[in-house]
């Protein structure tokens, strides 16, 4: 899963760079990290710094959220940080490093499990259903060899 982490306020762009350095200093960073610049919506000038993170393990999102909480508590930054899932644009903006925030971040950004389609509905004539018309039921199959095979 790819995430884009940034701030909306250009004045807070230093917070993104600081968080990037914090993530890079982790013994085991939560994923592949890259600092990039994106043009702010409606801006004709430079861009805002963002962090692109590619998470390759299922626990990496939780590790990223915990790293964010640790950074937030250590830095006391006031910047609202937005985590955006690149695949569908789902965004979550957080302003603190509380346990509730970490849980909300992980729950919101965890991709939905692959859903298994429901079983096909039986056809009106009973086909496609065990024991339905057109499909032999266990009690419809005779025991022993077919007639005339003896």
Residue pairs with C-beta under 8 A, 6 or more apart in sequence:
1 54
1 55
1 61
1 85
1 86
1 87
1 109
1 111
2 52
2 53
2 54
2 55
2 85
2 86
2 87
3 52
3 53
3 55
3 64
3 83
3 84
3 85
3 86
3 109
4 38
4 50
4 51
4 52
4 53
4 83
4 84
4 86
5 16
5 19
5 50
5 51
5 52
5 53
5 81
5 82
5 83
5 84
6 16
6 38
6 48
6 49
6 50
6 51
6 81
6 82
6 84
7 13
7 15
7 16
7 48
7 79
7 80
7 81
7 82
8 80
8 82
8 93
9 79
9 80
10 40
10 43
10 48
12 77
12 78
12 79
12 80
13 48
13 49
15 75
15 77
15 79
15 81
16 35
16 48
16 49
16 50
16 51
16 79
16 81
17 35
17 49
18 71
18 75
18 77
19 51
19 68
19 71
19 81
20 33
20 35
20 49
20 51
22 67
22 70
22 71
22 74
22 75
23 29
23 30
23 33
23 51
23 53
23 64
23 67
23 71
24 33
26 67
28 63
30 53
30 55
30 60
30 61
30 63
30 64
30 67
31 53
31 54
31 55
31 56
31 57
31 60
31 64
32 53
32 54
32 56
33 51
33 52
33 53
34 51
34 52
34 53
35 49
35 50
35 51
35 52
36 49
36 50
36 51
36 52
37 46
37 47
37 48
37 49
37 50
38 47
38 48
38 49
38 50
39 46
39 47
39 48
40 47
40 48
52 86
53 64
55 61
55 64
61 106
61 109
61 110
62 106
65 102
65 105
65 106
66 102
68 81
68 94
68 97
68 102
68 105
69 97
69 98
69 99
69 101
69 102
70 97
71 77
71 97
72 96
72 97
73 97
78 95
80 93
80 94
80 95
81 93
81 94
81 95
82 91
82 92
82 93
82 94
83 91
83 92
83 93
83 94
83 105
83 109
84 90
84 91
84 92
85 91
85 109
85 111
87 111
90 108
90 109
92 104
92 105
92 108
92 109
94 101
94 104
94 105
95 101
120 128
122 128
122 129
122 132
123 129
123 132
125 132
125 133
125 134
126 132
126 133
126 134
126 135
127 133
127 134
127 135
128 135
129 135
130 137
131 137
131 138
